[in-house]
Each structure stands twice: as structure tokens, then as C-alpha cells.
Amino acid sequence: MTFRTTTRAAAALFAALVVGGLLAGCATKSAQAPQSAGQAAGGGVSVALELNESTSDVVTYLRQQVQQLDGGTAEFAAAYSSGNDDLARALYAPTRMFYNRMLVVQSSFSDLATSIDGQQADLPAGVPFTGWHAIEQDLYPATNATPLSPEQRAALATQLTSDTHSLYEKIIGLRPTVDEQTEGAAALMQTLAVAAANGTQDPGSGSDISDLQGYVDGAHLVFEGIRVVLVTQDAALATTLDHEFGSLQDSLNAQRSGVAFTPYDQVSRGDLASLRSQVKALGDSLARVTTTMAPATATPSPSPAG
């Protein structure tokens, strides 16, 4: 591997991540002045149209992320299977960012999630350990670990690429309901985000903070889409979520340099404690959204154009 090759790959990922919203942080609809109940939802049809529009935005976002993930994973897998470990390590966390942003709809691809991103300790007996974390374990081996053979590497790389393309095909045809989005955002922040804040998502690479940013990106996209309706149901909850997303994003920004994040074991105890507290608070608040939105989401949605 040459320095030029690594730099070119990193530059391409940087551009993709900017498009995906990483560097934009949380500056979107929720940062704008809140609309009144009459402006946001002047009747059932208006509410349905608002939610239909927000779902269309989520669909577009998911398609953008899976397209970037499909191409990025192919590049990562090629580097890994060819033994270019430096390039593979450089691509590991930023490529996973595209996947992590889509986990707000993980319930729609739970079978593939196990194969793509399953942790070895969580796998049922007899289920092979594959995907990102199997490769991570080889790229960042524990002391005295036996390296995988070229054949084993090629098999893992091939399956990850194949599974990711299957995910691409599933996401392209997906249109999640509002309840699926809000429930998925809450579940994501209460499970994987908690694990990342505790440093158990990427124990080899230490890229847990990067994973956490991806989860926040996806959850915030859902929130910013439904906020205009949520504020008519519970303005205090909408405002609380504004502050919690903003506070957590500020903490993540403090750990970021470009597209890279501080390795988990280099984050101070105080900063980790703050991240854990913020993740819990945000998860708890998001868990209230689906029920709070029920009167609005009960309104029949118009069929999407086309």
C-alpha cells in the first residue's frame, strides 16, 4: 500500500460522509423556529402529508446511505482480502458509518444484521461468525491470536460484500411507517448506542465513538422529520429532544477531527460518563415519541406520488 492510495480512499470517504450528513451535525429542521399547531397540522390531511413527506425524506436518505455502503464495503473487502491491512483499517470505521445510519430500520433486515454486524458472543450456537466484527477481530487481533488464512479472509470478504448487496436490494424497496421509524430510533439509542457508549461495540478497533455518531445521525433524521407534528402533540417533549440531540452532538464533535473520532480507550472518564448519561436520556425521551404521536399517526396517510 502506498500513502497515495490510502489518502485517495480516505478523501473519497470524506466526500461521501459530508454528503451523508456527518459533518452537518444536527443542523436541520429541528433547529428552525417551531411552527404552531395550526401551521404544522391544520387538519388530519395536513398531518398525513407532513408525515408522508418526512417518510419520503427518510427513504431517500436510506437509499443514499446503502448506495455508499455497497461501494465502500466492496473497497474495504478488497483491501482486507488482498492483505492490505493498513488500508482496511483506515476504511473500517468510516465505511461502517453508512451502515450505522440505517439501523433505525434494523427490524426490516434483522436476518442480514446478524450476518453483517453480529457480535460473536451474541450468536446462537451453530451460527457462523461473519461480517464486520469477524474481520475486525482479525485486523485488530488480541495477543497471541492466530491470524486468519488468505482463504478465510477471502471467504469473510466475499460474504460481507454479498450480504451488503442483499441489504442494498432490500433497502431500495423499503418504505418504513412512521411508527417503525420512531420505534427503531428509540430501540437503536437504547441498545446499540448504549453498547457503543460503554465501549463494547468495537473492542478491537476502538471505533465505538464513530459508531455512536452514525446511530445519532440516523435517529436525528427521523426526529427532524416528525418534529413539526410532534410539537403539536407535546411541545415540551420536542424541545427536550432538541436539547438532548444538540448536547450529545456537541459531545461527539469534541471527539472528532475531520471524519475520525478519538479511539474509545483515549476518551477521558469524565467525557465517557457524560456520553453515557446523554445517550440514556435521549433513548428515554425517544421511547415516548411513538405513543405521543399516536393521535397523529392514526390519520390515514396519502399514497406517495408515483
N, C-alpha and C positions, 0 to 999 in steps of 0.2 A: 504494500500500500504506500502511495505517495502522499505527501502533505496536500498536494493539489487535489487529489481525489477526495480526501476527507473534507477539505474546505468546500469543494463544489457540492458535495452531497449535503453538507450542513447548510450551505446557502440556499439550496433548493427547499430544504425543510423549513428554514426560517421564513421564506416567502409564503409557503403553504400555511404555516402556523399563523402568520399575520392575517391571511385571508380567513382562516378558521376562527379568528376572534381571540386568540391567546393574548396578543399584545393590546387588544382593545379593552381588556379587563371587563368591568361591569358597566361601561358607559353606553347605555341603550335606552329603551323606552322607560324603564323604571326610574331613570334619572331625570326624566322630564317632569314638568308640573303635572300632578294628578288631575285627571278630568273629573268633573262632577258626575253624580249618578245619572243625571239626565243626558249629559254629553256622551257618556260611555255606553249607557244601556237604556235608551229611551223606548223600551218595549222589548218583548220577547224576541222579535225578529232581529232587532239590533244586537242583542246579546249573542244570538246564534251566529250572526255574521261576524262579530268580533272574534268569537271562539273559532269559527271556521277559518278566518284569516290567520289567526295565531297558529292553528294546526298546519296550515299551508306553509307558514314560515318554518315550523319545526321539520316538516317533511323535506323542504329544500335544504335545510341545514344538515339533516341526517344524510342526505344524498351526497352533499359536498364532502362530508367527513369520510363516508365509506369509499368514495372515489379516491380520496387522498390516501386512505389506509390501504386500499388494494394495491396501488402503485408503490407506496412506501414499504409495505411488507415484502413485496417482491424484491426490492433493492436490498432490504435488510437480510432476507433469507439467502440471497445470492452471496452477500458478503460473508455470512456465517458459514454456509456450506462450503465456500471456497477456502476457508481458513483465515479470512481477513478479519481477525478479531478486533483490531483497533477500530475499523470502520463499523463493524457490527455493534460494538459498544457505543460508538458515537451516535448511531441511529436508533438504539434501543428505546430510550425514553421519549424522544420527540416523535417517533413513529407511533408509539403506543398512545400518544395524546389523542390522535384521531379516534382510536377505538374507545378510549375512556369517555370522550364526549358523548358517545352514543349509548352509554349504559343506562340512561334514563328510560330506554325502551328494552332493557335486557330481557324482560319477561317474554318478549316476542322472539328471542333467539337463545333461550336458556340452554338448549342442547349444544349449540355451537359455542356458547360462552364457556362451557366446561372444557371443551376441546381446545379452544383458543387461549383461555386465560385462567384455567383451573389451577388451584394450588394443590400440590401433591398430598398434603395432609387431609384435604377435604374430599379426595376422590374415593368413591365406593370401591370395594375390593374387586379386582379384576379389570378395572377401567385404566387404560394406559395413561401415563403422564406425558402429555404433549403440550405444544403451544409455547407462548411467550415465557412462561416461568420454567419450563423444562430447558429451554435454550438459555435463559438467564442463569440457571444453576450451572451450566457448562461454561458460560462466558465469564462468570464470577465464581469460580469453584471454591468450596471450603477447603481447608487444609487437608492434604493427603487424599483429596478426591481423585478418582480415576477419570481422566478425560474421555469424552466420547470418541469413538472411531469416526473416520470420514464417512463411513456408510451410515452410522447412526445420526450424524449431523445432517447428512443429505435427506434422510427419512423425516427428521423433525422439520427441516426447512420446507420440504415438499408438502407435508401435511399442513403446516401453518399457512402456506400460500394457498393451498386448495381450500381450506376451511374459511380463509378470509374472502376468497372469491365467492364461496357459497353465501357468506354473510352479505356480501355486496348484492347478490341476486335477491336475497330476502329483503334487505333494506330498501332497495329501489322500488319494490311494490308495496311498501308499508305505509299506512296512514293511521297512526295511533289515535285513540279517542282522547279527549281532554282528561278524563279520569285516569286513563292509562299513563298519560304524561305526568300528572301531578302525583299519582301514587308511585310511579317509577322514580321521580325526583326525590321524594321523601325516602323511599327504600334505599336508594343509592347513598344518600347522605347518612343514613342510619346504619349502614353496613360497610360497604367498601371504603367510604370516606373515613369512617371511624378506624378501620384497619390501617388505612394509609397514615392517619394522624398518629397511630400507635407504632408505625414502622414495620408492619407485618405484611405489607403488600409486595414489596420488592426487597427482601432481606439481602440478596446478593448484590444488586446494583445500587441499592440505597436511593432509588429514584421515587420514593413514596411521595415526596412533595410535588413532583411533576404529575404523578397520578392524581393527586388531590386537586391540582389545578384543572385537570381535564374533567373531573367529576363536577366541580363547581361551574365550569363553563356550560356543561350540558344542563345542569339543574337551573342555572340562572336563565338560560334561554327559555326554558319552559315558564319560569316565573314571569319574565318580562312580557311574554305573550299573553298571559291570562291576567296580568295585574290590573288592567283597565276595567275588567269585570270584577275581580276580587275586591277592589276598593269600594265597589258599590254594595258588597256583602259584609265586609269587615275592614273598614279603613285602617283601624289600628293594627290588624294583622299585616296588611300590605305595607304599612310604614315600618313595622318591626322587621319584616323581611328585607326591606330596603336597607335598613341599618345593618342587619346581620350579614347580608351578602357583601355590602360595602366594607365592613370591618374585616371579614375573612379575606376578601380580595386584597385589602391593604396589607394584611399579614403575609399573604402569599407573594405579593410584589416585593416585600422586604427580603424574600429568599430567592429572588430571581435576578439573573443577569442575562439579558437577551432572551434566548429560548431555554437556557439552562437554569436549573434550580440547585440550591445548596444540597449536597448529599445529606441524607437523614441523620447520620451519625455526627455531622458537623453543625447541626442546628442546636442552639442553646436550650437548656432545660426550660427556661422561662418561656421561650418562644414556642416550644413544643406544648407546654401546658396551655398556653393561650390558644394555639391551634385546636387542641382537643376540646377546649371549652367552647370555642366558636363553632366547631363542627357539630357538637352536641346541640347547642342552642338552635342552630339553623335546621338541623334534622327534626327537632321537636316542633319548630314552627311550620315547616313544610308538611309535617304529618297532619296538621289541622286544615290544610288547604282543600283537600277533596271534599270533606264534609261541609266546610264553609261554602264551597262553590256549588253544592248540590242543587239549590233552587235555580241557579243559572244554567247548569249543565243539563238539567231536566228538560230544558227547552229544546224541541227538535231542531237539529242543525240542517241548514240547506245543503243540498248536494253540491260538491265542488264543481266549479266550471270545467267543462270539458270532460 
